[in-house]
């Protein structure tokens, strides 16, 4: 697992290494400094190739009976992440087939999906 320490207002980025293969995952722990915001925006660049999309989960859950949540990305490709009272969350980033019905899980390509996680301060609203 890689760790990305966030400070204040500056944006941060981390290249996913090793780049995950389809249905494989990369784990990144976000750790916010005391002066930083409790909510951040995350994005993945570059956009995935045709036929692939990213699923990003934030764990642990923030409620007493939750394991975590799947992030919803907006039209700009950004998702909000609440860091919670401990000011840290782990992101699980997984490239998945955009159309699972057309994917044969027994066919391995060996192709990895290089990407960079971008994290910046969330604007109010």
Steps between C-alpha positions, in 0.01 A plus 500: 500500500623848411447799729422853385541765771289805427595843623292813523375636171751351257392234252679166516542218253622144505573266211345157551798263518481230403218589262210261561379254239132470414313391816818553704521773762735769624477618861578857606472630855411871515627671814402863564718735705321678791478829307344340194133463407292202613365454145701471178436448130664210323544439128679239290704602198520420219145383428480121458517350152184399314331202662640572848377708794638559848317395815631675810404399851576697818551290814438471788143619516425816695187365670486234770347235272675578173799346330560791262354645185546498126583850383281671244692702240341813353511618137843658564636164617521603867365332813469635855660305785425568866812419702312447824598570860838328466580709189597194299336259257621226272400511134472177303533574128393224260479511120194300393336421165262776396263232372539190721272297272760527223795404721632144521673468840688193376681707235799669654676775308780592739431865420532737792323834531740777593339793677570784739282582799449876537378635837408862569298709741124468456321829439192557716173399339 
